[in-house]
Amino acid sequence: MDERHPTWPMFHRVWRRAALFEQMMNFLNIDLGAAARMDHGEAIRVAHRKCLECKLAQDCRNWIEAAECKPRPPPYCFNIEFFSRCSREASRGASRNAGA
């Protein structure tokens, strides 16, 4: 192994999963900043952890690439409830702003 350019598989995995999580958030039209504020950051921390530990990352990537219908997470996603909550929170915020 070249000591000048070590390979850190876990480091790269964490970055790839973070990118996949962000890609799913964008795909679902979820505001990352608003999601990060839910439960003072705890909700997104838990969601990130679930994504990092998931064994279906490639299936998730394929789902995003193949989706032709309304954006929604795949049915096997461990973060379905988080993503649904983000969408509900965004809808409530839009309703409040429309009534103001």
ChimeraX commands (.cxc) that place a marker at each C-alpha (Angstrom):
marker #1 position 0.00,0.00,0.00 radius 0.5
marker #1 position 1.29,3.45,-0.89 radius 0.5
marker #1 position 1.72,5.33,2.42 radius 0.5
marker #1 position 1.45,8.71,0.69 radius 0.5
marker #1 position -2.08,7.96,-0.53 radius 0.5
marker #1 position -3.73,5.67,1.98 radius 0.5
marker #1 position -7.13,4.24,1.21 radius 0.5
marker #1 position -9.73,4.59,3.88 radius 0.5
marker #1 position -12.75,2.55,2.80 radius 0.5
marker #1 position -14.97,3.65,5.69 radius 0.5
marker #1 position -14.13,7.31,5.10 radius 0.5
marker #1 position -15.11,7.02,1.44 radius 0.5
marker #1 position -18.23,5.02,2.31 radius 0.5
marker #1 position -19.39,7.73,4.72 radius 0.5
marker #1 position -18.93,10.42,2.05 radius 0.5
marker #1 position -20.72,8.34,-0.60 radius 0.5
marker #1 position -23.64,7.73,1.74 radius 0.5
marker #1 position -23.82,11.40,2.70 radius 0.5
marker #1 position -23.95,12.25,-1.00 radius 0.5
marker #1 position -26.66,9.61,-1.57 radius 0.5
marker #1 position -28.68,10.98,1.35 radius 0.5
marker #1 position -28.43,14.48,-0.10 radius 0.5
marker #1 position -29.33,13.17,-3.56 radius 0.5
marker #1 position -32.48,11.54,-2.12 radius 0.5
marker #1 position -33.37,14.76,-0.30 radius 0.5
marker #1 position -33.02,16.71,-3.56 radius 0.5
marker #1 position -34.96,14.04,-5.47 radius 0.5
marker #1 position -37.80,14.36,-2.96 radius 0.5
marker #1 position -37.64,18.18,-3.06 radius 0.5
marker #1 position -36.92,18.37,0.66 radius 0.5
marker #1 position -35.25,21.48,2.04 radius 0.5
marker #1 position -32.08,20.22,3.70 radius 0.5
marker #1 position -31.90,23.25,5.99 radius 0.5
marker #1 position -35.48,22.82,7.19 radius 0.5
marker #1 position -34.89,19.11,7.74 radius 0.5
marker #1 position -31.74,19.87,9.72 radius 0.5
marker #1 position -33.75,22.11,12.09 radius 0.5
marker #1 position -36.32,19.42,12.94 radius 0.5
marker #1 position -35.92,18.29,16.55 radius 0.5
marker #1 position -32.88,20.57,16.85 radius 0.5
marker #1 position -30.96,18.41,14.37 radius 0.5
marker #1 position -31.70,15.08,16.01 radius 0.5
marker #1 position -34.09,13.86,13.30 radius 0.5
marker #1 position -31.59,14.32,10.48 radius 0.5
marker #1 position -28.79,12.83,12.57 radius 0.5
marker #1 position -30.82,9.66,13.07 radius 0.5
marker #1 position -31.78,9.60,9.38 radius 0.5
marker #1 position -28.15,9.97,8.31 radius 0.5
marker #1 position -27.20,7.11,10.61 radius 0.5
marker #1 position -29.89,4.86,9.15 radius 0.5
marker #1 position -28.66,5.65,5.65 radius 0.5
marker #1 position -25.06,4.96,6.61 radius 0.5
marker #1 position -25.97,1.57,8.07 radius 0.5
marker #1 position -28.29,0.53,5.23 radius 0.5
marker #1 position -27.20,-2.38,3.05 radius 0.5
marker #1 position -29.29,-1.27,0.05 radius 0.5
marker #1 position -27.38,1.81,-1.13 radius 0.5
marker #1 position -27.03,0.59,-4.71 radius 0.5
marker #1 position -30.74,-0.26,-4.84 radius 0.5
marker #1 position -31.45,3.27,-3.62 radius 0.5
marker #1 position -29.25,4.78,-6.34 radius 0.5
marker #1 position -31.02,2.64,-8.94 radius 0.5
marker #1 position -34.41,3.75,-7.58 radius 0.5
marker #1 position -33.54,7.43,-8.02 radius 0.5
marker #1 position -32.19,6.89,-11.52 radius 0.5
marker #1 position -35.18,4.83,-12.67 radius 0.5
marker #1 position -37.97,6.84,-11.04 radius 0.5
marker #1 position -40.36,8.25,-13.59 radius 0.5
marker #1 position -43.28,9.03,-11.34 radius 0.5
marker #1 position -43.87,11.35,-8.42 radius 0.5
marker #1 position -40.72,11.49,-6.30 radius 0.5
marker #1 position -41.01,9.22,-3.28 radius 0.5
marker #1 position -38.54,7.08,-1.38 radius 0.5
marker #1 position -38.37,3.39,-2.20 radius 0.5
marker #1 position -40.71,1.21,-0.13 radius 0.5
marker #1 position -37.78,-0.53,1.59 radius 0.5
marker #1 position -36.21,2.75,2.78 radius 0.5
marker #1 position -35.58,2.93,6.53 radius 0.5
marker #1 position -36.09,6.71,6.35 radius 0.5
marker #1 position -39.60,6.72,4.88 radius 0.5
marker #1 position -41.06,8.22,8.05 radius 0.5
marker #1 position -38.36,10.92,8.19 radius 0.5
marker #1 position -38.89,11.87,4.54 radius 0.5
marker #1 position -42.67,11.87,5.01 radius 0.5
marker #1 position -42.33,14.09,8.07 radius 0.5
marker #1 position -40.09,16.49,6.12 radius 0.5
marker #1 position -42.75,16.73,3.41 radius 0.5
marker #1 position -45.51,17.29,5.98 radius 0.5
marker #1 position -43.48,20.00,7.73 radius 0.5
marker #1 position -42.82,21.72,4.40 radius 0.5
marker #1 position -46.54,21.61,3.56 radius 0.5
marker #1 position -47.43,23.13,6.92 radius 0.5
marker #1 position -44.85,25.86,6.43 radius 0.5
marker #1 position -46.18,26.64,2.97 radius 0.5
marker #1 position -49.75,26.80,4.33 radius 0.5
marker #1 position -48.68,29.18,7.12 radius 0.5
marker #1 position -46.81,31.39,4.68 radius 0.5
marker #1 position -49.76,31.47,2.26 radius 0.5
marker #1 position -52.10,32.57,5.05 radius 0.5
marker #1 position -49.77,35.33,6.25 radius 0.5
marker link #1:1,2 radius 0.2
marker link #1:2,3 radius 0.2
marker link #1:3,4 radius 0.2
marker link #1:4,5 radius 0.2
marker link #1:5,6 radius 0.2
marker link #1:6,7 radius 0.2
marker link #1:7,8 radius 0.2
marker link #1:8,9 radius 0.2
marker link #1:9,10 radius 0.2
marker link #1:10,11 radius 0.2
marker link #1:11,12 radius 0.2
marker link #1:12,13 radius 0.2
marker link #1:13,14 radius 0.2
marker link #1:14,15 radius 0.2
marker link #1:15,16 radius 0.2
marker link #1:16,17 radius 0.2
marker link #1:17,18 radius 0.2
marker link #1:18,19 radius 0.2
marker link #1:19,20 radius 0.2
marker link #1:20,21 radius 0.2
marker link #1:21,22 radius 0.2
marker link #1:22,23 radius 0.2
marker link #1:23,24 radius 0.2
marker link #1:24,25 radius 0.2
marker link #1:25,26 radius 0.2
marker link #1:26,27 radius 0.2
marker link #1:27,28 radius 0.2
marker link #1:28,29 radius 0.2
marker link #1:29,30 radius 0.2
marker link #1:30,31 radius 0.2
marker link #1:31,32 radius 0.2
marker link #1:32,33 radius 0.2
marker link #1:33,34 radius 0.2
marker link #1:34,35 radius 0.2
marker link #1:35,36 radius 0.2
marker link #1:36,37 radius 0.2
marker link #1:37,38 radius 0.2
marker link #1:38,39 radius 0.2
marker link #1:39,40 radius 0.2
marker link #1:40,41 radius 0.2
marker link #1:41,42 radius 0.2
marker link #1:42,43 radius 0.2
marker link #1:43,44 radius 0.2
marker link #1:44,45 radius 0.2
marker link #1:45,46 radius 0.2
marker link #1:46,47 radius 0.2
marker link #1:47,48 radius 0.2
marker link #1:48,49 radius 0.2
marker link #1:49,50 radius 0.2
marker link #1:50,51 radius 0.2
marker link #1:51,52 radius 0.2
marker link #1:52,53 radius 0.2
marker link #1:53,54 radius 0.2
marker link #1:54,55 radius 0.2
marker link #1:55,56 radius 0.2
marker link #1:56,57 radius 0.2
marker link #1:57,58 radius 0.2
marker link #1:58,59 radius 0.2
marker link #1:59,60 radius 0.2
marker link #1:60,61 radius 0.2
marker link #1:61,62 radius 0.2
marker link #1:62,63 radius 0.2
marker link #1:63,64 radius 0.2
marker link #1:64,65 radius 0.2
marker link #1:65,66 radius 0.2
marker link #1:66,67 radius 0.2
marker link #1:67,68 radius 0.2
marker link #1:68,69 radius 0.2
marker link #1:69,70 radius 0.2
marker link #1:70,71 radius 0.2
marker link #1:71,72 radius 0.2
marker link #1:72,73 radius 0.2
marker link #1:73,74 radius 0.2
marker link #1:74,75 radius 0.2
marker link #1:75,76 radius 0.2
marker link #1:76,77 radius 0.2
marker link #1:77,78 radius 0.2
marker link #1:78,79 radius 0.2
marker link #1:79,80 radius 0.2
marker link #1:80,81 radius 0.2
marker link #1:81,82 radius 0.2
marker link #1:82,83 radius 0.2
marker link #1:83,84 radius 0.2
marker link #1:84,85 radius 0.2
marker link #1:85,86 radius 0.2
marker link #1:86,87 radius 0.2
marker link #1:87,88 radius 0.2
marker link #1:88,89 radius 0.2
marker link #1:89,90 radius 0.2
marker link #1:90,91 radius 0.2
marker link #1:91,92 radius 0.2
marker link #1:92,93 radius 0.2
marker link #1:93,94 radius 0.2
marker link #1:94,95 radius 0.2
marker link #1:95,96 radius 0.2
marker link #1:96,97 radius 0.2
marker link #1:97,98 radius 0.2
marker link #1:98,99 radius 0.2
marker link #1:99,100 radius 0.2
view
